[in-house]
C-alpha cells in the first residue's frame, strides 16, 4: 500500500496519520500550510536522511531537514517548507511515495541481476 492511499489527513486537528499514526505533525509547528515539522515514531537516521534526500528532489520543496530529538527517544522530526503551490503535508506524502517507489526499484533491479547468476562467490573470502 502506498503512503498516499494509507494517508488520512485531518489538518483541522493539526495532524496527519499514515499507517496507524506513525507520522504526526508536531504541535505548534504548522503556522501556515507550507511549513510543518512531522514526527516519525520508531524511526532513526536511516529513514530520516533518505526521506530528507527524497523531499529535496521535489522542486516544490524549499527546505527539508531532519533531527533526532534525543538518542533515548525512538523518533525522528522532519521539517518541511514548501512553495505556495503545495502544502507540507502533500510534500510529505509525495516524499514517502517517492521513497517507496525508489526502494521498490532497487529491490527489483537487485533481484533481476541476482537471477542472471552472473556473479562469483568465494566462500573462503566471505567466511566469518
PEDAQUI-V895311 format. One record per backbone hydrogen bond with DSSP energy under -0.5 kcal/mol. CO is the residue of the C=O (numbers start at 1). NH is the residue of the N-H. E is the energy in kcal/mol with one decimal. If there is no record, write none. Layout:
CO|NH|E  CO|NH|E
This chain:
2|6|-1.6  3|7|-1.2  6|19|-0.6  8|17|-1.7  10|13|-1.0  10|15|-1.5  11|14|-1.3  15|10|-1.6  17|8|-2.5  18|22|-1.7  22|41|-2.7  24|26|-0.5  24|39|-3.6  26|29|-2.0  29|31|-0.9  32|35|-1.8  33|88|-3.0  34|82|-2.2  36|80|-2.8  37|26|-3.3  38|40|-0.6  38|78|-3.0  39|24|-1.9  39|41|-0.7  40|43|-0.8  40|76|-2.0  44|48|-2.4  45|49|-2.5  46|50|-1.1  47|51|-2.9  48|52|-2.2  49|53|-2.3  50|54|-2.2  51|55|-2.9  52|56|-2.1  53|57|-0.8  54|57|-0.8  54|58|-0.5  55|58|-1.4  57|59|-0.5  58|61|-1.8  60|62|-0.6  60|83|-2.6  63|81|-2.5  65|79|-2.5  67|69|-0.7  67|77|-3.1  70|73|-1.9  73|75|-1.8  74|42|-3.4  76|40|-3.4  77|67|-2.4  78|38|-3.3  79|65|-1.9  80|36|-2.1  81|62|-2.0  81|63|-2.1  83|86|-1.1  87|91|-2.2  88|92|-2.3  89|93|-2.2  90|94|-2.5  91|95|-2.8  92|96|-2.5  93|97|-2.4  94|98|-3.1  95|99|-2.3  96|100|-2.2  97|101|-2.6  98|102|-2.3  99|103|-2.4  100|104|-2.3  101|105|-2.2  102|106|-2.3  103|107|-2.4  104|108|-2.6  105|109|-2.6  106|110|-2.5  107|111|-2.6  108|112|-2.3  109|113|-2.2  110|114|-2.6  111|115|-2.2  112|116|-1.1  113|117|-0.7  113|118|-0.6  114|117|-0.9  117|119|-1.3  121|123|-0.7  122|126|-1.5  124|127|-0.7
